[in-house]
Amino acid sequence: MGVPANKADDVWNAFLDFINQLRGNSFDRLSKHGFVRTKNKSLWRFELPRKFRGYMTQISDRNGWSVVFVGKHADYDKFSKKHGCR
């Protein structure tokens, strides 16, 4: 996995750390990332450095997750409004 050109290194590294922490952990251990369920019951919100935020969803019938969105706060707000997350 390479670093996307439009993402800062510290945000990308924090994202990878977050994904690694997800493996085998319970949700309460992930509270430092703001990992909470949204109003849209299929999405969970998480926070990264410098006001980057993201959403992920649990893959149906599997023990896995898929990242749906990662972006800056303004883009996060647009995504939230469009998908009924708040």
WOHU-V694877 format. One record per run of one state. SS is the DSSP state (hx for helix, st for strand, lp for the rest). FROM is the first residue (numbers start at 1). TO is the last residue. If there is no record, write none. Layout:
ss=<SS & SS>
from=<FROM & FROM>
to=<TO & TO>
This chain:
ss=<lp & hx & lp & hx & lp & st & lp & st & lp & st & lp & st & lp & hx & lp>
from=<1 & 9 & 23 & 27 & 34 & 36 & 38 & 44 & 48 & 53 & 59 & 65 & 72 & 73 & 84>
to=<8 & 22 & 26 & 33 & 35 & 37 & 43 & 47 & 52 & 58 & 64 & 71 & 72 & 83 & 86>
